[in-house]
Amino acid sequence: MIDRFLEGNKNFLEDDFKKNPDHYGPLASDQHPVVLWIGCSDSRVDPERITGSRAGEIFVQRNIGNIVPVHDWNFATVLEYAVNHLRVGDIVICGHSDCGAIKGLGKESEDAYIPLWLNNAKGAKRRVECRMQVPQTPEEEKIWQRLVEIENVGLQLEHLRTYPPVMAAEKEGRVRLHGLYFDLATGELKKIF
């Protein structure tokens, strides 16, 4: 697999990098992304690919479940750097269909860390449970899953607004928050919040 990646890099060098020195040259010493993208680690949801973005446009933070954890130093440093130093104008939280993290909410697990991490998304499941009865059929299960995935984006936007750099930047009108949803089956990216 690593050999394939190295071969892919050779193709990138020939087909893109060397043909666009005006774009890549300045990126060697500085970056000016316009968006902080908070998305899922899912290998099927590559932010640059699904948005048609170029190198240098998106500052990315990915984790399972596209979660904005409350009181997490790693996440807080990414957020603070993006908002206060890179001065991104937009922050996106992007959920997606068939999310394994959302499927794992409330399920028994032998894992040590994943259930603790998913506690940051349990509120989304509870909100959907308050509005809709427990699914009885596979079709209902699919609808329920999608509703929880979407509700999770909304919940994570709420978590995002608890961080002081975001509160200040949003109050000053320096940053706008967005909730997006990517459908793996159709390839469509939609604004949901």
VENWO-V344161 format. One record per residue. N is the residue number from 1. PSI is psi in degrees with one decimal (none if undefined). NEAR is the number of other C-alpha atoms within 8 Angstrom. Layout:
BEGIN
N/PSI/NEAR + N/PSI/NEAR
END
This chain:
BEGIN
1/-42.3/4 + 2/-38.9/5 + 3/-39.1/6 + 4/-40.5/7 + 5/-43.9/8 + 6/-37.1/8 + 7/-40.3/8 + 8/-37.0/8 + 9/-38.1/8 + 10/-41.3/8 + 11/-42.6/9 + 12/-45.5/9 + 13/-46.7/9 + 14/-42.4/9 + 15/-19.1/8 + 16/-61.1/9 + 17/-53.0/10 + 18/-24.4/8 + 19/-9.5/7 + 20/56.6/8 + 21/-28.3/8 + 22/-27.2/6 + 23/-50.6/7 + 24/-28.1/10 + 25/-56.7/8 + 26/-28.5/9 + 27/-16.9/9 + 28/-21.7/6 + 29/-6.6/6 + 30/154.5/6 + 31/147.8/8 + 32/62.3/8 + 33/152.2/11 + 34/-13.2/11 + 35/140.1/12 + 36/120.9/15 + 37/117.1/14 + 38/109.5/14 + 39/178.7/16 + 40/150.2/14 + 41/-8.3/10 + 42/127.6/7 + 43/-15.2/5 + 44/-5.3/5 + 45/75.9/11 + 46/111.2/7 + 47/-44.8/9 + 48/-39.8/10 + 49/-46.4/7 + 50/-15.8/10 + 51/-7.0/6 + 52/27.1/6 + 53/161.2/10 + 54/162.4/6 + 55/135.8/7 + 56/-7.9/9 + 57/-28.3/10 + 58/127.0/12 + 59/122.6/11 + 60/136.1/8 + 61/116.5/10 + 62/144.6/10 + 63/168.0/9 + 64/128.7/9 + 65/8.0/14 + 66/53.7/15 + 67/140.9/12 + 68/94.8/11 + 69/142.7/10 + 70/131.8/7 + 71/50.7/5 + 72/118.8/7 + 73/-41.9/6 + 74/-51.7/6 + 75/-43.2/10 + 76/-36.9/10 + 77/-38.8/8 + 78/-47.5/9 + 79/-48.6/11 + 80/-42.2/10 + 81/-44.6/9 + 82/-43.7/12 + 83/-46.4/14 + 84/-28.0/8 + 85/-44.0/7 + 86/-18.4/10 + 87/44.7/9 + 88/146.4/13 + 89/-15.4/10 + 90/145.6/11 + 91/128.5/13 + 92/135.6/13 + 93/122.3/15 + 94/115.9/14 + 95/175.0/17 + 96/162.9/12 + 97/159.7/10 + 98/39.7/8 + 99/119.0/11 + 100/-33.5/7 + 101/-44.4/9 + 102/-37.6/11 + 103/-31.2/8 + 104/-8.5/8 + 105/125.0/11 + 106/1.6/5 + 107/146.5/5 + 108/142.3/4 + 109/146.8/5 + 110/-8.9/4 + 111/148.9/6 + 112/-37.6/6 + 113/-35.8/6 + 114/-46.9/7 + 115/-36.6/10 + 116/-42.5/8 + 117/-42.9/8 + 118/-13.4/12 + 119/-26.9/8 + 120/-8.3/11 + 121/-3.5/14 + 122/-29.9/10 + 123/-32.6/10 + 124/-43.3/12 + 125/-43.7/12 + 126/-40.5/8 + 127/-41.5/9 + 128/-38.7/12 + 129/-31.5/9 + 130/-25.2/7 + 131/-19.4/6 + 132/140.1/7 + 133/160.6/6 + 134/132.7/5 + 135/142.5/8 + 136/-21.8/6 + 137/162.1/6 + 138/-36.2/7 + 139/-44.0/6 + 140/-38.2/9 + 141/-42.2/10 + 142/-44.3/8 + 143/-45.5/8 + 144/-45.5/11 + 145/-47.5/11 + 146/-41.5/10 + 147/-40.5/9 + 148/-40.4/12 + 149/-43.1/14 + 150/-44.7/11 + 151/-34.2/12 + 152/-37.9/13 + 153/-45.0/14 + 154/-42.7/10 + 155/-41.9/11 + 156/-31.7/14 + 157/-39.2/13 + 158/-45.2/8 + 159/-42.0/11 + 160/-38.5/9 + 161/-3.7/9 + 162/-12.6/9 + 163/126.2/9 + 164/-41.6/7 + 165/-36.4/10 + 166/-43.3/13 + 167/-48.1/10 + 168/-46.2/8 + 169/-37.6/11 + 170/-40.6/10 + 171/-38.3/7 + 172/-5.1/7 + 173/19.8/7 + 174/-16.0/9 + 175/145.4/13 + 176/140.7/9 + 177/141.9/9 + 178/143.0/12 + 179/122.0/14 + 180/160.0/14 + 181/128.3/13 + 182/126.1/13 + 183/113.4/10 + 184/-32.8/11 + 185/-32.5/4 + 186/-16.8/5 + 187/8.2/8 + 188/136.5/7 + 189/125.9/9 + 190/148.1/7 + 191/126.4/8 + 192/-19.6/8 + 193/none/6
END
